[in-house]
Amino acid sequence: MSQDPTKARTVGIWIIAIVAICVALFFAREILAPVAFAFLFSVVLRPPVRWFEKVRIPTWIGASIVMLAVIGLMMLALFLLSAPFQRWMEQAPQSISAAEQKLGRIRDRFAQVSEVASKLEHAAQGPTSGPTAHAPAPPPAPGGGMMARLFGGTTRALSGIVEVLLLLLLLLASGDLFYQKLLKILPFRDDKRIAITAVNEVQGVVRRYLVVTAIINLGQGTLVALVFWWLGMPSPILWGVFTFVLEFIPYLGAALMILMIALVSFTSFDSIGHVLAPPGAYLLITTIQNNLVSPIAYGNKLKLNPVAVLIGVMIWWFLWGIPGAFLAVPIIATIKIIADRTQGLNALGEFLGE
């Protein structure tokens, strides 16, 4: 059987196009990631601005009020979290020292076992022809650039937040101008109708996902903070905040939380039961949330293939890092809605659906 050359050529073109898009997304992440975040948050904050428009307040004034409220909430959160974060940073050197001591004891035990095994092996093999030369250990890598990398990353993060806030203000102040321009450039009336339906559905699905996820994460973070306070974990409030933020990343966020909790629990407690209690409690809480709470809360509005979501999260993590992982689910949901309404992309929409 000979393969159809036209079909093979089409597949090749699609593969080249996908690779080119991924390369462009990777190298343009510093520009595109803030734009994507601004569009995402504009979907959530657009209803309050519309309410101001209904009471005859100009759009730009309503957008300014909403943005001032958002910035005020951010400043309040930073003020409330500054003291716990400062205490956590002050306790970090002691935690690292305790971890080094515990790891040193474990390393010594393994060294003793390895020494006994080595002696048994030499006894079984008999005497060797000469002394064994051991290569010197490589010198540790200099760490002088760590602070520069840290402050460089902080500077990029702050500049990215400022870019997102400015773009968000402009999007909110412009009202529906962007979507009106999008409809104007579409040539056919059917395309306009499909675009209006798709845009409205995307906004509704993304808005519901973000709001519902924020409410679920707030409840889960509160429960985690209370349980960790009861278990004696250091800085339980910060663990609640980490839960709220990282649970926006499906699967990988929970895995990262369990890893961090296990490391801190290992350095903070001595008994094996106390060490395993915090990560075990978090695993139980997040399992109940994912299998009981989330399906009821999301309902039928967001039905995505879990495998496709995990693959999408890993792809966007690779392309844009942590910001890409946060944006993965809204992007996948948007692609699915567009694919369901675009001829030739229905197979993609079927794959992305549950």
N, C-alpha and C positions, 0 to 999 in steps of 0.2 A: 504494500500500500504506500503510495507516494503522498507526502504531505502537501496540502494546498499552499502554494507560495504566497498568495495574497494574505491568507490567515497568518502564516509565519511572519510575514513582513509587518502586519498590524501588531502582532504580539511584540516583536522586536522594537517597534516604535513606542509602544506603551512602556516597555521596560526602560528604554532610554529616557523617555519623558519623566518617569517616576524617579529615576536616579538623578536626573538634572534638577528636578524640583527639590529633592532631599538635599542635594549639595547647596542649592541656592538658599534653602531654609537654614542650613547649618551656618553658612558664612554670613547670613544677614540676620542672625538671631538677636544681635544687639539692637537692631532697629525694629524688627517685626514683633518681638516678644512684648515690648511696652505697648505697641499698637493693639495687639491681640488682647492684652489685659484691659486696655482702655475700652475697647468695644464690649468686652465681657461685662465689665462693671457698669457700662452705660445701659445695658439691658436691664440690670437690676435697679438702677437709680432713675431710670426714665419715668416710671409711674409717679413718683413724688413731683417731678418737674411738670408732668401733665396736670397734676392736681392744681399746681400754682397757675397754670395756663387757664384752667377752668374758672378760677376765681379772678381772672383778668389781671394777673400779675405777669409782666413780660417774661419771656422765656429765659433771657440771660440773667434776670434777677433771681428767678426761681432756681436756675442752675447754680448761681453763686451761693444761694442760701443752702442748697443741698451739699455743695462742696465744702462750705464752711462747717457744716454739721459733721461731715465725714472726717475732715481734718481734726476737728475738736475731739471726736471719738478716738481717733488714732493717738492724739496727744494724751488723752485721759488714760488709754490703755498703756502707753509707754510710762506714764507717771506711776500707775498702780503696779506695774511689773518691774520697775527699776530697782526697788528694794529687794524683792526676792532674787532677781537676777544678779544683783551685786553680792548678796550673801552666797549664792551658788558659785560665783567666780572666786570669792574668798576661800570657800571650802574646797575648790578644785585642787590646789597643790597638796592638801592633806589627803584627798581621795587618791590622787596619783601616787603619793608615797605609800599609802596603804596597799594599793594595787600592786606596786612593785614588790613590796615585802611578801604578799601572798603568792604572787607569781614566782618570786625567788624560791620560796619554800617548795612549791610544786616542781619547779625546774630542778632543784636539788634532789628531790625524790626520783624524778625521771633520770637524772644523771647517775644516781646510785644503781638504779635498775639497769641502765645502759652499761655501766662499768661491770656489773656482775655478768651480764650477757656477753660482754667482750672477753672477760676472763675465761668463761666457759668455752667460747669459740676458740680462743688461743690454745686452751688445754686440749681441745679435741683435734686441732690441726697440728699441734706440735710446735717446736721452736722455729722461728723464722730465721732467715739468713742474715738479717741485719736490723738495726733500729729503724723504726718507721718514722719518716719525716712528716711533720705536721706543718701545713702552710699557715703562716701567720694570718690572724683575722684581719679583714680589711678595716681601715680606720673609719670611724663614724662620719657620716656626711655632715658637713657644716650646716648649722641652722640659722645663719645670720640673716637669710632672706625671708624667714618666716613672718616676722612682723610686717615687712614690706608687703608680702602677699596678703596678709590679713587685712591691713588697712587699705590695700588696693581693692580687695574684694568688697570691703565695706563702702568704699567710695563709689564703686560701680553700682552697688545695691541702692545707695541713697540717690544717685543720679537717675537710676531707673525708676525709682518711686516718684521722683519729681516729674519725669517725663510722662509717666502714667497719669498723674494728677492733672497735669496741664492738658494732655490730650482728652482726658475725661471731661474736663471743664468745657473744652471746645465742642466736643460731641454733644454734651447736654445742652449747651447754649445754642447750638445750631438746630435743635429740634429734630424733625424728621427729614432734614434737607438731604442727608446722605442717601437715605433710602429712596427719596424722590428722584434724585439724580440717577440712581441705579435703575429705576424703572424707566426713566426717559431714554437711556441709551439702549434699551432692549428694542429690537426692531419690530417684533410681531406682538399682536394683541394677546394671543394665547400665552406667549412667554411672559408678558406682564402679569397676566392672571396667575400663572404658576408661581412667578416670583413673589407676588403679594402674599399668596397662601404660604409659601415656604418661609418667607421672612417672618410672618406672624407666628407660624408654628415654631420656628427656631427660637424666637424671642420668648414665647411662652414656655417651651421645654427647658431652655437654659435658665430662665428666671426661676422656674419651679425647682430645678435641680439645685441651684446655688442656695436658694432660701431654705429648702428642706434639708440639704446637707449641712448648712450652717446650724440649723436648729438641732439636728441629730448630733453633730459634733459637739455642740455646746452641752447637751445633756450628757454625752459620753465623757467629755472632759471633766465636767463637774463630778460625775461618779468616780472617775479615775482618781481625781484629787482627793476625794473623801476616803476611798479605799487605801490609797497610798499614805494618807495621814494616819489612818488606823494601823497600817503595817509598819509605820515608822520610817518610811522612805524620805530621804532628804528632799526639800523643796517640792512638796506635793502640788503647790499651785502652778509651778512651772511645768510639771508633768501634765497637768490639765490643759495648759496652754499649748504644749507640744502636741497633745492629742487632738485638740481642736484644729490646729493648722495641718498636721501631717495626715489626718484622716481624709483630707480632700484628695489625697493621692491614693487611688484604689490599690489594694494589695501591697504595694511597695511601701506605702506609708506605715501600715500596721507592722510589716516586717522590720522596718527601720526602728520603730518604737520598741518592739520587743527586744531587739538587739541592744539598744541604748539602755533600756531598763535592766536587762540582764547584766550588763557591764557595771552599772552603778550599784545594783544589788550585790554583786560579787565583791565590790570594794567596801560596801557599807556593813555587811553582816557576816557572821562567822558560821552559823549552823547551816547545813545544806537545805533544811526545810525553809528557813527564813530567806535564803538566797533565791530559792525557786518560787516563793510565794508571790512577789510583785510581777514577774513576767507571766506566771501562770494566771494571776488574777486579770492582767490586761488581756491575755489571750482569750479567757472566758468571756470578758465583757465585749470585746470586739467581735467574737464569734456570734454571740447573742444578737448584737446590733446588726451584723451583716445578714443573718439568716431569719430574724424575726422582725426587727424594727424597720429596717430599710425597705423590704418588700411591701410592707403595709403603708409606709409613709410615701414612697414613690408611686405606688399604684401602677396603672397601665400607661402612665405618661412617658416613662423612660425605660423601655425594654431593649437592652443591648446585650449582645453576645458576650459573656464573661471572658471567653478566650480572646475575642477581638479587642475587648477593653484592655486586658493585660498586655497583649502585643502592642496596642496603640500607646499605652503608658510607657512601655520600654522604648519604643521608637522615639516618642517625643522627649523622653528623658535623655536619650542619646543626642538628639538634635539640639535641644534647648536647655538641658539640665533640669533643675528643680522647677523653674517656671513652666517648662514644657510639660512636666508631669502634672502640674496643677491644671493646665489647660487641656489635657488630653481628653477627658470625658466630654466637655462642651464641644470640642472640635469633632470628636467622633460622632456625637449626636447630630451636629450640624451636617456633617458629610452624609449621614444616613438619611436625614430628611431630604436633602437635595438629591441624593441618589434615587430615592423612592419616586421622585417626581421628574426624573430626567431619563428620557429614552436612551437605552444603551448602558445605563448604570444601575439598572434594577437588580442585577446579580450582586453588585457590591452592597446595595441596601439590604438585600436578603441575607448576606453573610454577616453584616453588622447587627442585624436584628436578633432578638433572643429566639 
